Amino acid sequence: MTKDYNLECVVVDPRGTSFPKKISKQISLFNLEIKEIRKEFNTDFDQSYIEKSSLIIGMHPDEVTMEIVRTAKKYNKSFAVVPCCVFPYKFPDRFLSDGSFVLEYNDLIKYIQETVEGSQIEFLNIEGKNKVIYKKYS
């Protein structure tokens, strides 16, 4: 049975996107059309996409994890991020409320939670980095 959710999905990734066959089949089954934008998600990203989105998701978004979180917060958009790499030396300005430097994975999780009051954590049923930090805005 095919369903039409009338969703516009946009993937932003400077490297481009390729989905495994299983995912591609589900995309097709649910009539999802996915637009691909090959650029980095940053403060210069097209604001019109942000304004009309209902959810911003980052799956292992590397260096743009906090950009996604800050953008969602700024525009009151629901978000979910699955952080992976911390990049402590690329972001020397990240400190936790107790003054400690964001150096490890769990520090980054705590930093995101401190940045967005009311954010929550769930776990994906996958191996590896599987913590999802999210907040649903009304």
N, CA, C and O atoms as a DFTB+ gen file, in Angstrom:
552 C
 N C O
     1  1       0.836      -1.168       0.000
     2  2       0.000       0.000       0.000
     3  2       0.886       1.238       0.000
     4  3       1.821       1.337       0.794
     5  1       0.602       2.147      -0.858
     6  2       1.371       3.377      -0.963
     7  2       0.636       4.493      -0.247
     8  3      -0.581       4.629      -0.376
     9  1       1.375       5.287       0.506
    10  2       0.798       6.415       1.215
    11  2       1.443       7.689       0.702
    12  3       2.585       7.685       0.243
    13  1       0.703       8.767       0.787
    14  2       1.238      10.062       0.399
    15  2       1.134      10.990       1.596
    16  3       0.040      11.393       1.992
    17  1       2.281      11.322       2.166
    18  2       2.313      12.164       3.351
    19  2       2.445      13.647       3.006
    20  3       2.436      14.492       3.900
    21  1       2.564      13.962       1.744
    22  2       2.688      15.343       1.304
    23  2       3.811      16.075       2.051
    24  3       3.629      17.195       2.529
    25  1       4.949      15.433       2.138
    26  2       6.108      16.012       2.797
    27  2       7.141      16.428       1.758
    28  3       7.357      15.741       0.759
    29  1       7.756      17.541       2.012
    30  2       8.895      17.939       1.193
    31  2      10.143      17.647       2.011
    32  3      10.331      18.207       3.091
    33  1      10.980      16.783       1.503
    34  2      12.206      16.399       2.187
    35  2      13.394      16.989       1.443
    36  3      13.507      16.871       0.223
    37  1      14.271      17.623       2.201
    38  2      15.463      18.224       1.629
    39  2      16.671      17.697       2.387
    40  3      16.741      17.809       3.611
    41  1      17.610      17.129       1.668
    42  2      18.857      16.665       2.256
    43  2      19.940      17.674       1.902
    44  3      20.168      17.982       0.732
    45  1      20.599      18.180       2.935
    46  2      21.679      19.141       2.744
    47  2      22.982      18.447       3.107
    48  3      23.206      18.098       4.266
    49  1      23.834      18.249       2.121
    50  2      25.106      17.568       2.340
    51  2      26.049      17.936       1.207
    52  3      25.743      17.678       0.043
    53  1      27.182      18.530       1.523
    54  2      28.107      18.925       0.452
    55  2      28.658      17.739      -0.340
    56  3      29.121      17.910      -1.468
    57  1      28.611      16.533       0.246
    58  2      29.135      15.335      -0.421
    59  2      28.107      14.647      -1.306
    60  3      28.442      13.742      -2.071
    61  1      26.850      15.079      -1.200
    62  2      25.800      14.392      -1.940
    63  2      25.257      13.240      -1.118
    64  3      25.747      12.950      -0.027
    65  1      24.248      12.593      -1.652
    66  2      23.560      11.549      -0.904
    67  2      23.344      10.319      -1.765
    68  3      23.016      10.417      -2.948
    69  1      23.531       9.172      -1.158
    70  2      23.117       7.922      -1.799
    71  2      22.514       7.065      -0.696
    72  3      23.069       6.958       0.398
    73  1      21.379       6.461      -0.996
    74  2      20.680       5.660      -0.006
    75  2      20.854       4.184      -0.319
    76  3      20.911       3.800      -1.488
    77  1      20.939       3.351       0.715
    78  2      20.951       1.911       0.486
    79  2      19.635       1.478      -0.175
    80  3      18.625       2.173      -0.068
    81  1      19.653       0.339      -0.851
    82  2      18.464      -0.145      -1.572
    83  2      17.235      -0.224      -0.671
    84  3      16.137       0.143      -1.090
    85  1      17.408      -0.692       0.545
    86  2      16.281      -0.836       1.472
    87  2      15.618       0.527       1.740
    88  3      14.392       0.639       1.747
    89  1      16.431       1.536       1.955
    90  2      15.904       2.889       2.217
    91  2      15.273       3.452       0.947
    92  3      14.196       4.048       1.000
    93  1      15.926       3.269      -0.175
    94  2      15.381       3.752      -1.452
    95  2      14.014       3.145      -1.727
    96  3      13.121       3.815      -2.245
    97  1      13.855       1.876      -1.379
    98  2      12.565       1.203      -1.581
    99  2      11.490       1.842      -0.702
   100  3      10.363       2.045      -1.153
   101  1      11.828       2.159       0.539
   102  2      10.868       2.799       1.442
   103  2      10.526       4.211       0.972
   104  3       9.373       4.634       1.059
   105  1      11.511       4.931       0.483
   106  2      11.273       6.269      -0.047
   107  2      10.261       6.197      -1.184
   108  3       9.334       7.002      -1.269
   109  1      10.460       5.224      -2.044
   110  2       9.558       5.028      -3.169
   111  2       8.170       4.592      -2.697
   112  3       7.161       5.077      -3.211
   113  1       8.113       3.699      -1.739
   114  2       6.856       3.182      -1.215
   115  2       5.978       4.295      -0.637
   116  3       4.756       4.274      -0.785
   117  1       6.612       5.260       0.018
   118  2       5.867       6.341       0.659
   119  2       5.769       7.595      -0.211
   120  3       5.389       8.664       0.268
   121  1       6.113       7.455      -1.486
   122  2       6.037       8.576      -2.429
   123  2       6.794       9.812      -1.950
   124  3       6.342      10.940      -2.147
   125  1       7.931       9.596      -1.330
   126  2       8.728      10.734      -0.877
   127  2       9.630      11.211      -2.001
   128  3      10.349      10.429      -2.622
   129  1       9.577      12.478      -2.240
   130  2      10.486      13.076      -3.200
   131  2      11.528      13.827      -2.392
   132  3      11.190      14.680      -1.571
   133  1      12.769      13.517      -2.618
   134  2      13.838      14.116      -1.825
   135  2      14.674      15.043      -2.690
   136  3      15.261      14.632      -3.691
   137  1      14.712      16.289      -2.284
   138  2      15.537      17.277      -2.967
   139  2      16.908      17.264      -2.294
   140  3      17.013      17.152      -1.073
   141  1      17.929      17.377      -3.091
   142  2      19.292      17.342      -2.578
   143  2      19.960      18.689      -2.821
   144  3      19.961      19.207      -3.937
   145  1      20.530      19.248      -1.751
   146  2      21.282      20.496      -1.862
   147  2      22.718      20.184      -1.462
   148  3      22.991      19.805      -0.323
   149  1      23.622      20.348      -2.409
   150  2      25.031      20.026      -2.156
   151  2      25.783      21.261      -1.658
   152  3      26.545      21.900      -2.384
   153  1      25.532      21.560      -0.399
   154  2      26.292      22.606       0.268
   155  2      26.251      22.331       1.756
   156  3      25.464      21.508       2.223
   157  1      27.092      23.015       2.494
   158  2      27.145      22.811       3.924
   159  2      26.035      23.595       4.615
   160  3      25.716      24.719       4.226
   161  1      25.466      22.998       5.622
   162  2      24.452      23.676       6.421
   163  2      25.176      24.624       7.362
   164  3      25.882      24.192       8.273
   165  1      24.997      25.908       7.139
   166  2      25.629      26.911       7.992
   167  2      24.770      28.168       8.041
   168  3      23.640      28.171       7.551
   169  1      25.294      29.216       8.619
   170  2      24.512      30.439       8.786
   171  2      24.124      31.074       7.460
   172  3      23.206      31.893       7.421
   173  1      24.794      30.720       6.383
   174  2      24.455      31.264       5.058
   175  2      23.403      30.425       4.343
   176  3      23.021      30.746       3.218
   177  1      22.928      29.356       4.980
   178  2      21.967      28.477       4.329
   179  2      20.671      29.229       4.043
   180  3      20.274      30.117       4.797
   181  1      20.028      28.864       2.959
   182  2      18.803      29.511       2.487
   183  2      17.725      29.511       3.582
   184  3      17.184      28.463       3.933
   185  1      17.430      30.681       4.103
   186  2      16.487      30.855       5.190
   187  2      15.075      30.381       4.826
   188  3      14.328      29.950       5.704
   189  1      14.708      30.454       3.562
   190  2      13.349      30.051       3.171
   191  2      13.095      28.568       3.451
   192  3      11.976      28.187       3.794
   193  1      14.126      27.727       3.307
   194  2      13.962      26.305       3.632
   195  2      13.719      26.120       5.128
   196  3      12.897      25.301       5.538
   197  1      14.440      26.885       5.927
   198  2      14.291      26.790       7.379
   199  2      12.894      27.236       7.791
   200  3      12.229      26.569       8.583
   201  1      12.461      28.352       7.256
   202  2      11.166      28.905       7.662
   203  2      10.001      27.979       7.342
   204  3       9.034      27.925       8.102
   205  1      10.074      27.254       6.238
   206  2       8.950      26.389       5.887
   207  2       9.118      24.947       6.378
   208  3       8.248      24.109       6.136
   209  1      10.211      24.654       7.054
   210  2      10.386      23.291       7.552
   211  2       9.697      23.115       8.902
   212  3       9.506      24.065       9.660
   213  1       9.339      21.885       9.167
   214  2       8.726      21.571      10.454
   215  2       9.700      20.805      11.354
   216  3       9.487      20.703      12.562
   217  1      10.751      20.276      10.769
   218  2      11.704      19.469      11.518
   219  2      13.063      19.532      10.828
   220  3      13.158      19.437       9.604
   221  1      14.113      19.693      11.632
   222  2      15.483      19.673      11.115
   223  2      16.180      18.482      11.765
   224  3      16.212      18.355      12.989
   225  1      16.735      17.617      10.929
   226  2      17.380      16.400      11.426
   227  2      18.844      16.395      11.008
   228  3      19.179      16.757       9.881
   229  1      19.699      15.988      11.915
   230  2      21.116      15.819      11.615
   231  2      21.562      14.431      12.034
   232  3      21.635      14.129      13.225
   233  1      21.859      13.588      11.058
   234  2      22.345      12.237      11.333
   235  2      23.861      12.211      11.196
   236  3      24.395      12.230      10.087
   237  1      24.534      12.168      12.313
   238  2      25.999      12.238      12.345
   239  2      26.479      13.442      11.528
   240  3      27.230      13.285      10.566
   241  1      26.041      14.638      11.915
   242  2      26.329      15.831      11.109
   243  2      27.715      16.433      11.299
   244  3      27.993      17.513      10.778
   245  1      28.577      15.761      12.026
   246  2      29.956      16.219      12.207
   247  2      30.025      17.658      12.695
   248  3      29.419      17.997      13.711
   249  1      30.761      18.510      11.978
   250  2      31.016      19.872      12.429
   251  2      29.780      20.765      12.481
   252  3      29.827      21.812      13.126
   253  1      28.692      20.403      11.839
   254  2      27.513      21.284      11.811
   255  2      26.450      20.905      12.850
   256  3      25.337      21.429      12.814
   257  1      26.780      20.016      13.755
   258  2      25.813      19.612      14.782
   259  2      25.230      20.820      15.505
   260  3      24.010      20.973      15.575
   261  1      26.084      21.667      16.036
   262  2      25.592      22.811      16.809
   263  2      24.935      23.855      15.913
   264  3      24.064      24.596      16.371
   265  1      25.329      23.925      14.668
   266  2      24.672      24.846      13.729
   267  2      23.213      24.442      13.541
   268  3      22.330      25.297      13.481
   269  1      22.968      23.148      13.450
   270  2      21.603      22.638      13.335
   271  2      20.810      22.977      14.595
   272  3      19.678      23.454      14.515
   273  1      21.405      22.730      15.746
   274  2      20.735      22.994      17.021
   275  2      20.427      24.481      17.171
   276  3      19.307      24.851      17.523
   277  1      21.411      25.330      16.907
   278  2      21.206      26.782      17.037
   279  2      20.164      27.304      16.051
   280  3      19.345      28.154      16.400
   281  1      20.194      26.798      14.828
   282  2      19.232      27.235      13.812
   283  2      17.816      26.825      14.218
   284  3      16.885      27.624      14.121
   285  1      17.658      25.597      14.666
   286  2      16.337      25.130      15.107
   287  2      15.832      25.985      16.259
   288  3      14.661      26.363      16.296
   289  1      16.709      26.283      17.187
   290  2      16.332      27.110      18.343
   291  2      15.946      28.520      17.896
   292  3      14.945      29.070      18.355
   293  1      16.735      29.092      17.010
   294  2      16.486      30.457      16.532
   295  2      15.124      30.578      15.853
   296  3      14.415      31.565      16.048
   297  1      14.760      29.571      15.056
   298  2      13.515      29.623      14.287
   299  2      12.368      28.831      14.939
   300  3      11.313      28.644      14.333
   301  1      12.588      28.368      16.180
   302  2      11.583      27.560      16.888
   303  2      11.119      26.371      16.058
   304  3       9.921      26.126      15.918
   305  1      12.069      25.649      15.518
   306  2      11.785      24.458      14.712
   307  2      12.178      23.215      15.512
   308  3      13.213      23.192      16.178
   309  1      11.353      22.207      15.436
   310  2      11.693      20.947      16.076
   311  2      12.965      20.401      15.436
   312  3      13.204      20.591      14.244
   313  1      13.776      19.722      16.242
   314  2      15.010      19.168      15.701
   315  2      15.320      17.835      16.364
   316  3      14.824      17.519      17.446
   317  1      16.149      17.073      15.686
   318  2      16.722      15.842      16.219
   319  2      18.119      15.713      15.626
   320  3      18.298      15.774      14.410
   321  1      19.104      15.535      16.499
   322  2      20.469      15.326      16.022
   323  2      21.037      14.065      16.654
   324  3      20.772      13.747      17.813
   325  1      21.817      13.365      15.861
   326  2      22.536      12.190      16.340
   327  2      24.013      12.540      16.196
   328  3      24.634      12.252      15.173
   329  1      24.571      13.170      17.243
   330  2      25.969      13.608      17.141
   331  2      26.921      12.418      17.114
   332  3      26.613      11.332      17.605
   333  1      28.078      12.659      16.528
   334  2      29.085      11.605      16.532
   335  2      30.419      12.185      16.979
   336  3      30.839      11.960      18.114
   337  1      31.077      12.914      16.123
   338  2      32.406      13.438      16.411
   339  2      32.317      14.764      17.162
   340  3      31.414      15.565      16.921
   341  1      33.248      14.985      18.062
   342  2      33.227      16.167      18.919
   343  2      34.039      17.324      18.325
   344  3      33.636      18.479      18.464
   345  1      35.160      17.050      17.675
   346  2      36.038      18.071      17.106
   347  2      36.398      19.149      18.137
   348  3      36.159      20.332      17.897
   349  1      36.964      18.753      19.272
   350  2      37.209      19.727      20.341
   351  2      38.158      20.862      19.953
   352  3      38.019      21.979      20.452
   353  1      39.108      20.591      19.078
   354  2      40.077      21.638      18.751
   355  2      39.597      22.552      17.633
   356  3      40.186      23.610      17.406
   357  1      38.533      22.160      16.928
   358  2      37.904      23.046      15.946
   359  2      36.954      24.018      16.637
   360  3      36.626      25.071      16.090
   361  1      36.512      23.656      17.851
   362  2      35.541      24.464      18.582
   363  2      36.050      24.744      19.995
   364  3      35.507      24.222      20.969
   365  1      37.090      25.566      20.104
   366  2      37.685      25.826      21.422
   367  2      36.810      26.698      22.325
   368  3      37.157      26.932      23.483
   369  1      35.682      27.178      21.805
   370  2      34.804      28.042      22.602
   371  2      33.661      27.280      23.272
   372  3      32.772      27.902      23.853
   373  1      33.666      25.973      23.203
   374  2      32.602      25.169      23.805
   375  2      32.975      24.776      25.231
   376  3      33.928      24.035      25.471
   377  1      32.190      25.300      26.162
   378  2      32.396      24.983      27.570
   379  2      31.066      24.609      28.204
   380  3      30.024      25.167      27.861
   381  1      31.110      23.667      29.123
   382  2      29.920      23.283      29.866
   383  2      29.662      24.315      30.964
   384  3      30.524      25.143      31.259
   385  1      28.501      24.264      31.552
   386  2      28.133      25.241      32.581
   387  2      29.065      25.195      33.789
   388  3      29.181      26.184      34.513
   389  1      29.730      24.062      34.017
   390  2      30.672      23.969      35.138
   391  2      32.063      24.489      34.766
   392  3      32.991      24.428      35.572
   393  1      32.201      25.006      33.524
   394  2      33.471      25.581      33.078
   395  2      34.395      24.610      32.379
   396  3      35.432      25.019      31.858
   397  1      34.047      23.331      32.352
   398  2      34.921      22.350      31.698
   399  2      34.758      22.407      30.178
   400  3      33.690      22.726      29.654
   401  1      35.843      22.091      29.502
   402  2      35.921      22.121      28.040
   403  2      35.176      20.926      27.455
   404  3      35.252      19.825      28.000
   405  1      34.469      21.127      26.368
   406  2      33.774      20.034      25.680
   407  2      34.829      19.244      24.905
   408  3      35.279      19.650      23.833
   409  1      35.204      18.114      25.477
   410  2      36.312      17.340      24.929
   411  2      35.877      15.979      24.393
   412  3      36.442      15.489      23.416
   413  1      34.887      15.372      25.019
   414  2      34.473      14.020      24.662
   415  2      33.004      13.977      24.251
   416  3      32.267      14.949      24.413
   417  1      32.605      12.845      23.726
   418  2      31.247      12.643      23.222
   419  2      30.176      13.013      24.255
   420  3      29.255      13.770      23.950
   421  1      30.298      12.480      25.471
   422  2      29.285      12.777      26.487
   423  2      29.275      14.244      26.881
   424  3      28.241      14.772      27.290
   425  1      30.422      14.907      26.760
   426  2      30.463      16.362      26.982
   427  2      29.611      17.065      25.935
   428  3      28.869      17.993      26.256
   429  1      29.715      16.626      24.685
   430  2      28.941      17.238      23.605
   431  2      27.447      17.037      23.833
   432  3      26.658      17.957      23.613
   433  1      27.056      15.854      24.267
   434  2      25.647      15.577      24.561
   435  2      25.160      16.552      25.639
   436  3      24.105      17.171      25.498
   437  1      25.925      16.677      26.693
   438  2      25.555      17.582      27.792
   439  2      25.522      19.037      27.306
   440  3      24.635      19.799      27.691
   441  1      26.473      19.416      26.471
   442  2      26.540      20.781      25.932
   443  2      25.281      21.103      25.126
   444  3      24.713      22.187      25.261
   445  1      24.853      20.170      24.296
   446  2      23.633      20.378      23.506
   447  2      22.446      20.538      24.442
   448  3      21.616      21.426      24.249
   449  1      22.359      19.691      25.445
   450  2      21.243      19.785      26.392
   451  2      21.270      21.107      27.163
   452  3      20.218      21.678      27.453
   453  1      22.449      21.584      27.489
   454  2      22.554      22.874      28.183
   455  2      22.204      24.033      27.259
   456  3      21.707      25.065      27.710
   457  1      22.463      23.863      25.967
   458  2      22.176      24.904      24.984
   459  2      20.678      25.035      24.732
   460  3      20.176      26.138      24.513
   461  1      19.966      23.915      24.763
   462  2      18.527      23.921      24.472
   463  2      17.765      23.353      25.659
   464  3      17.684      22.139      25.850
   465  1      17.219      24.249      26.440
   466  2      16.434      23.844      27.591
   467  2      15.242      22.996      27.135
   468  3      14.552      23.340      26.175
   469  1      15.019      21.906      27.826
   470  2      13.897      21.038      27.492
   471  2      14.201      20.000      26.431
   472  3      13.322      19.231      26.042
   473  1      15.446      19.971      25.956
   474  2      15.785      18.930      24.975
   475  2      15.823      17.579      25.688
   476  3      16.068      17.495      26.892
   477  1      15.576      16.538      24.918
   478  2      15.494      15.193      25.482
   479  2      16.413      14.239      24.728
   480  3      16.899      14.551      23.640
   481  1      16.642      13.081      25.320
   482  2      17.496      12.060      24.704
   483  2      16.707      10.768      24.524
   484  3      15.981      10.338      25.420
   485  1      16.860      10.166      23.367
   486  2      16.359       8.827      23.085
   487  2      17.509       8.065      22.431
   488  3      18.564       8.639      22.157
   489  1      17.305       6.790      22.185
   490  2      18.340       5.962      21.583
   491  2      17.802       5.276      20.336
   492  3      16.683       4.763      20.333
   493  1      18.602       5.271      19.283
   494  2      18.261       4.525      18.077
   495  2      18.693       3.076      18.260
   496  3      19.636       2.795      18.999
   497  1      18.025       2.183      17.608
   498  2      18.347       0.768      17.692
   499  2      19.421       0.431      16.648
   500  3      19.207      -0.372      15.740
   501  1      20.572       1.070      16.812
   502  2      21.716       0.831      15.927
   503  2      22.974       0.748      16.778
   504  3      22.995       1.201      17.923
   505  1      24.011       0.169      16.212
   506  2      25.293       0.129      16.906
   507  2      26.016       1.450      16.699
   508  3      25.754       2.170      15.735
   509  1      26.913       1.758      17.598
   510  2      27.701       2.985      17.470
   511  2      27.008       4.159      18.138
   512  3      26.210       3.981      19.059
   513  1      27.311       5.331      17.678
   514  2      26.734       6.554      18.240
   515  2      25.245       6.567      17.929
   516  3      24.845       6.767      16.783
   517  1      24.428       6.354      18.951
   518  2      22.998       6.196      18.717
   519  2      22.125       7.086      19.603
   520  3      20.912       6.883      19.671
   521  1      22.719       8.060      20.278
   522  2      21.940       8.980      21.101
   523  2      21.331      10.063      20.209
   524  3      22.023      10.712      19.423
   525  1      20.024      10.237      20.355
   526  2      19.309      11.278      19.627
   527  2      18.933      12.356      20.631
   528  3      18.227      12.085      21.602
   529  1      19.400      13.576      20.401
   530  2      18.985      14.707      21.217
   531  2      17.947      15.445      20.386
   532  3      18.178      15.757      19.218
   533  1      16.810      15.720      20.993
   534  2      15.737      16.335      20.219
   535  2      14.928      17.292      21.092
   536  3      14.965      17.245      22.321
   537  1      14.207      18.150      20.404
   538  2      13.216      19.007      21.054
   539  2      12.116      19.263      20.040
   540  3      12.357      19.566      18.872
   541  1      10.899      19.126      20.541
   542  2       9.741      19.389      19.687
   543  2       9.188      20.754      20.065
   544  3       8.772      20.984      21.201
   545  1       9.193      21.652      19.086
   546  2       8.589      22.967      19.285
   547  2       7.166      22.924      18.783
   548  3       6.872      22.207      17.827
   549  1       6.276      23.677      19.406
   550  2       4.866      23.709      18.981
   551  2       4.704      24.515      17.715
   552  3       3.591      24.653      17.209
